[in-house]
Structure formats: C-alpha cells, structure tokens
Amino acid sequence: MTKNFYITTPIYYPSAKPHMGHAYSSIIADFFARFKRIDGFDVNFLTGTDEHGLKIQRAAEKKGSDTLKFCDEISKTFRDLSKTLNLTNTDFIRTTEDRHKKSVQNLWKELENNDAIYLSKYSGWYSVSDEAFYSNDEIEELNGSKVAKSSKSPVEWMDEESYFFRLSKWEKKLLDYYEKNPDFISPKSRKNEVISFVKSGLKDLSVSRKSFSWGIPVPNNKEHVIYVWLDALTNYISALNYPDTNNQMYKDFWPASVHLIGKDILRFHAVYWPAFLLAAKLPLPKKVYGHGWILSGEEKMSKSKGNILDPIEIIDRYGLDPLRYYLIKEVSFGNDGNISQEKLEDCINSDLANNFGNLCQRVTAFAIKNCNGLIPKKIKFDKKDLEILDKFKSNLEIIRNKIDNQDINFYTDFIVKSLFETNKYFNDQEPWNKKDDILRLNTIIYTTLEIVRKISFMLYPIIPESSLNALKIFSIEEKEINFSSINNHNYLKEGDKINKIDILFKKIEKKND
Ligand code: MSP
C-alpha cells in the first residue's frame, strides 16, 4: 500500500516581493515533504499565490499597473523563490487560474445548495491588509486611527450588501471536532485561543463583496465577488482537481495531512475552512499547524512595517543551506524567532563547518590513506561501536513519531548530538594509533563512515544540497536516500570506493576572531 502525505504552505499575497517570513513557511514545509519522501511516502506539496481581493487590487493601482499583469510579475518572484529555496513542491497554484475559479464557484454552489449561504447586508469593520472582518471589541484606537488589536492593521468601515455564510450553525460541531481530534490544531499552545474564539459565539460570516470587482464572481450574481478567504482556502482542493472528487489526486491526497501556516492566519484555517468544508459535506484536513513568526527586533516582519529581511540577500552572502539550517534548527519550531547575523555565522562555523563538514573531511582523508580508498573489509563491531550505531536504530520509530508531531527540535537536537558524539568517538578511538591492529582500525573507520552516511541521510531534508555533496563520498545518489536504512549498520558495502569531496562549508571569518 502506498502511503500518502499532503502538505501545503499558505498561498502568499503577491502584493510585494517575498520576504524571510514567506521563505520560512516554505522551507519548513519542504523539510517535512523531503522527510516523508525519504521515508517512503508519496508526497504532494503545494504552494502558490493568493491573488484576489482589495489588498491586491489597491497594490496594483498604486503601481499604476493592470491587476493581472501586476500579479503575473510578483507571482513569478514567488515561483522563482521556490526554486532558489530548493523546494520540492509538486505544484504551484495561482488563484487567478481557471482550475481554481472553477473549483471555488463549485464550492460556492455546493454551499448554496446546502442552504449555507444567504443574502443580507454587512455593516462593520474591515481590514484590507488582513482581508478580515473585525467586531467592535477586536479593534482599538492607535495614534488617532482605528486598528485591529491583533495585527495593528488599519480598519475601515464597510456598509454593503453581502452574502453571508451560516458560520454560527457550526459552533458546536467545530468544538466537537476539536475535542475528538486533539491534534487538529497544533501546536497545543495555540489551541485554546481558537477554542475560546469559537466558544465566545460565532457570527455569520460575510463571504462576498460588491464594491470592487477583483475576485471570482459569485455564480448567478455577477455584482458580487467571492470573499478572498473563501476563495483562497479553496486552493487546497483546487489543486486536487475539485470538484471532481473521484479523480485519483483527490482520492489520494484529500484530506490534507498538514496545512502549515503562520499563527496569524490560524482562525481562517481552524475555524472558517473546516466550517466551509463541513457545510459542503467534505472531509476536514487532519491538521493545521500554526508556526511562529520571524521577528525583526520584537516585531513581526512584514511589508507594512517596513522591517523586512530579504532571503535572497542572505542566500547570496551565506548560501542557501546555511539559511535553511538556521531557520529549521535555530528558530525553535512553534515559537517566534529572530535572525541574527552572529548566530547564523556561529551555526555555519560550529555545526556545519566544524561538526559536520570537518568530520566528513577527516574520516574520508584518513580512510583513503589507510584503507586504499575503499570501504574496509573485515570488521568486527565491539561494544563502543554498537553503542553509537544503535542510537540510530533505537530512535528510528521515535523520530518518525516526533516528525508526525512536528517536533523538529527533537530531530535537529538528535543530529547535533550525534555529530558531537561521532567526533568524540573518532577522537577517543584514536584510529591513528591502531595501525598495528588492522581489524580495529578498519572497524573504527567503517563505523564512523556508516554514521556519516546515516547523518547525511538525516540532514537531507534540512540541507539537501550539502547532504548530497557529502554522500558523494559513497557515490550515493538522491534516489537512494531512505530514512528506514538509518537502522542498518552494514549499509556501506565492503570494497566500494571512498571518494574525496570538496569542502562542504567554508568557515566565516568573524571580525572579533
Ligand atoms: N494569502 C494569505 C494566506 C492564504 S492561505 C489560504 C496570507 N498571505 S501572506 O502573504 O500575508 O502571508 C502568508 C504566510 O506567510 C503567513 O501566514 C506566514 O505563514 C508567513 N509569514 C508572513 N510573515 C511572516 C513572518 N514575519 N514570520 C513567519 N512567517 C510569516 O496571509
């Protein structure tokens, strides 16, 4: 039986070019996609751009551009970034594509058929920046203007005819669902805020706009466009060819395994989206994970705050894999995190260049010199060797389970600890003093190489290019990487060639060094 895994990133607003926050969501999703793939899963990994709504229309107007042309240009920078970040997304969806419009209009009709939508009038606050409606108690006064308390984005008064979704009807059903599926909203720390929002009473949700036209028309009433969040959330099934629920993509991948999102858009994914799906009688995603923010100082990094960090600049300066490593390991997953140049340079120097890169170089050079450049024949593991090798075996299932619970910190800690222990093992075993005991010498070299191989497999989801460079030592190619083999102590074949490799990471010379 094939095991399927479907992971999504939020679809990004192409109102301005991508920043580090966007890169973060995408890199984390890629980590999970790559891990699942090397663990034998058939992976569908979706990302894309969210192109409708007033926010985009205004951004295009400001530039004096045609709205679609404006979206074409910026959406391309997100698509290009996917390549720059070495993402393995299997699709890239744009909400201006026909496949998506068809899907949204069908979902709308389904909702109408199920009496989930009615026409009325909306009077209330709206934030264009968040594309969200706010009640009176969710707004405050800041420097003389009204803003949303949660995001501090300006709100404007809206008064117009609108279709409404009967959100209030789903209050109890949603609460039941959260209770029966305790991992649906993750991490646990974010669950309560959603539950208390739902418990505080759900009001019906305005799901169409009449005062502008940049959106998907409501079927049978062209005066309205569909609310951008109802439009955007549907992308997750548009990409599986919804409304054709009998096609293989939909059957294989819906419900999604994880919607990975930032904590700022949890309400849309954990309340509105499941309610829309319930009303359309469609299955709900298995999990919504709201990660923390990349901060600039103490604030969320965002265009409107003018404090953005450009991922491309960091990549140009330090390389992609160091950035991926930093974001995956150094930002404690689930919490907010900062990017500091100093910490990034420390990571490169100590974890990547010293602990990993140097280990690879040392053991390869030693093996080439002392074993004719071949994986040693005749080995006999003793207690010390088995102790270090067995840690991978005994942790295999634990790691799988941790990954299924998005415990990235466990995964990276395990790697860092293993690297430390392997360096220590190599030093303590002093293979350079064992030249008279060939069996022992061979065994130490074999054991260390075997661990380098295991760790390189585990590093592949984090730093794919560097992992593949390291695996050149053994002429192992990408398609051969599989996680389940980390419990095999005899993966490397005796007599196979050991190759010298280029330096994996250059050390950064720090000013105060
Ligand atoms: N278009 C909506 C999402 C629709 S999903 C059906 C949207 N777009 S966004 O471009 O404003 O932001 C998308 C996501 O980017 C955020 O939810 C978050 O995952 C990520 N980030 C944006 N800024 C961020 C930080 N400063 N830090 C970390 N991630 C943040 O919302």
Boltz pocket constraint, residues with backbone or C-beta under 6 A from the ligand:
constraints:
  - pocket:
      binder: B
      contacts: [[A, 9], [A, 10], [A, 11], [A, 12], [A, 13], [A, 20], [A, 21], [A, 22], [A, 24], [A, 25], [A, 50], [A, 229], [A, 232], [A, 233], [A, 235], [A, 260], [A, 261], [A, 262], [A, 263], [A, 264], [A, 265], [A, 292], [A, 293], [A, 294], [A, 295], [A, 300], [A, 301], [A, 302]]
      max_distance: 6.0
